Amino acid sequence: MSDSGPKRTGLSVEVKAHAYDPAVQPELFEGVPARRVVAFLIDVVVIAVPLIFVAIFIFMFGLVTLGLGWFLFFLYGPITVIWALVYYGLTFGSPASATIGMRMVDLEMRTWYGEPCYFVLGAVHAIAFWLTLSFLTPFVLLVALFNDRRRLLHDMLVGTVVINNATRANTLRNASGPV
């Protein structure tokens, strides 16, 4: 039997539209790049402080064990990477869908189709961020100047968008209200 019609494979692909349109909802994107830099600096401090305490502990443990404890510094690199990935995964996967720094400056991260982030996406976003930042600094920030949604390169790679949270967006919407 020969079928000349299209074959069904059982795979259905649904293409979703972008959830956030800067032409219709400009309040979601207003001031995001500058506040995103501030949020990053806050997050660096939040990540670094526990790591500094770990380094101090390892140093003191090395003194007590007459230098043997300093071999734990070989684990310091992996501990740093794991802590950063867990931090980003847990904070992006939280109901606020934002890191502590992003919460402080009223930002949140969503998928390009509008859903909240989840743990794996947060961790992958962190990896994409650090890789693009390592290879393309400062060009990573320039990408935001050339697109309406103010997305950075790593946002485009993993399919996310950073927007103002609902409280800030409502405040901006009401402030610019009908003229």
SVG drawing of the C-alpha trace seen along z (x, -y; Angstrom):
<svg xmlns="http://www.w3.org/2000/svg" viewBox="-7 -64 59 66">
<polyline fill="none" stroke="black" stroke-width="0.4" points="0.0,0.0 1.4,-3.3 0.3,-6.4 0.8,-9.6 -0.4,-11.8 1.6,-13.2 2.7,-10.8 2.0,-11.2 4.9,-10.7 3.0,-11.3 5.1,-14.4 3.2,-17.6 5.1,-20.9 3.3,-24.0 5.0,-27.3 4.2,-29.9 4.2,-33.6 6.2,-36.1 4.2,-36.9 5.6,-40.4 5.4,-43.1 7.3,-46.3 5.1,-48.3 1.9,-47.3 3.5,-47.0 6.4,-49.4 6.2,-49.6 7.5,-46.0 10.9,-47.0 11.4,-50.6 14.7,-50.9 15.5,-47.2 19.1,-47.2 20.4,-49.6 18.6,-47.9 19.8,-44.6 23.4,-45.7 22.7,-46.7 21.0,-43.4 24.0,-41.6 26.3,-43.4 24.0,-42.6 24.0,-38.9 27.8,-38.8 27.9,-40.0 25.3,-37.4 27.3,-34.6 30.7,-35.8 29.9,-36.3 29.3,-32.6 32.3,-31.6 34.5,-34.0 33.4,-32.3 34.2,-28.9 37.7,-30.1 38.2,-31.5 37.0,-28.2 39.4,-26.2 42.3,-28.5 41.6,-28.1 41.1,-24.4 44.5,-24.2 46.1,-26.0 44.6,-23.6 45.6,-20.5 49.1,-21.8 48.5,-22.4 46.6,-19.2 43.3,-21.1 44.5,-23.4 44.1,-20.5 40.4,-21.4 41.3,-24.4 41.4,-22.0 37.6,-21.7 37.1,-25.4 36.7,-25.8 34.0,-23.1 32.3,-24.4 32.1,-27.9 30.6,-26.6 28.1,-24.4 27.0,-27.2 26.5,-29.7 24.4,-27.2 22.3,-26.2 21.8,-29.9 20.6,-30.8 18.6,-27.6 16.8,-28.1 16.1,-31.8 15.0,-31.7 12.9,-28.6 11.2,-30.3 7.7,-31.8 9.3,-35.3 11.3,-33.9 14.1,-36.3 17.4,-36.4 17.7,-38.3 19.3,-41.2 16.6,-41.2 13.9,-41.2 15.6,-44.2 15.3,-46.2 11.8,-44.9 12.8,-42.6 11.7,-39.1 12.7,-36.6 10.2,-34.8 10.4,-32.5 9.9,-34.2 6.3,-32.8 5.5,-34.2 5.9,-31.2 7.9,-31.6 11.4,-30.1 12.3,-26.8 15.5,-25.4 17.1,-23.9 16.5,-27.0 18.0,-29.2 21.1,-27.0 21.5,-26.9 20.9,-30.7 23.8,-31.2 26.1,-29.0 25.2,-30.8 25.7,-34.1 29.2,-33.3 30.3,-31.7 29.1,-34.7 30.5,-37.1 33.8,-35.3 34.2,-35.3 32.3,-38.4 32.7,-41.1 31.5,-43.9 29.6,-43.1 27.1,-41.1 25.6,-44.3 25.5,-46.0 23.0,-43.4 20.3,-45.0 20.7,-48.3 19.6,-46.7 16.4,-44.9 13.1,-46.1 12.8,-43.6 16.2,-44.6 17.3,-41.0 21.0,-40.1 22.7,-37.5 22.4,-34.8 18.7,-35.6 18.2,-34.9 20.2,-31.7 18.1,-30.2 14.8,-31.8 14.2,-34.1 13.2,-37.8 13.8,-40.0 10.9,-42.4 9.7,-44.7 7.7,-42.8 3.9,-43.3 4.1,-45.9 6.6,-48.1 4.9,-47.7 1.5,-48.8 3.2,-51.8 4.8,-52.8 1.5,-52.2 -0.5,-54.3 2.2,-57.1 2.1,-57.4 -1.8,-56.9 -4.1,-58.4 -3.2,-61.9"/>
</svg>
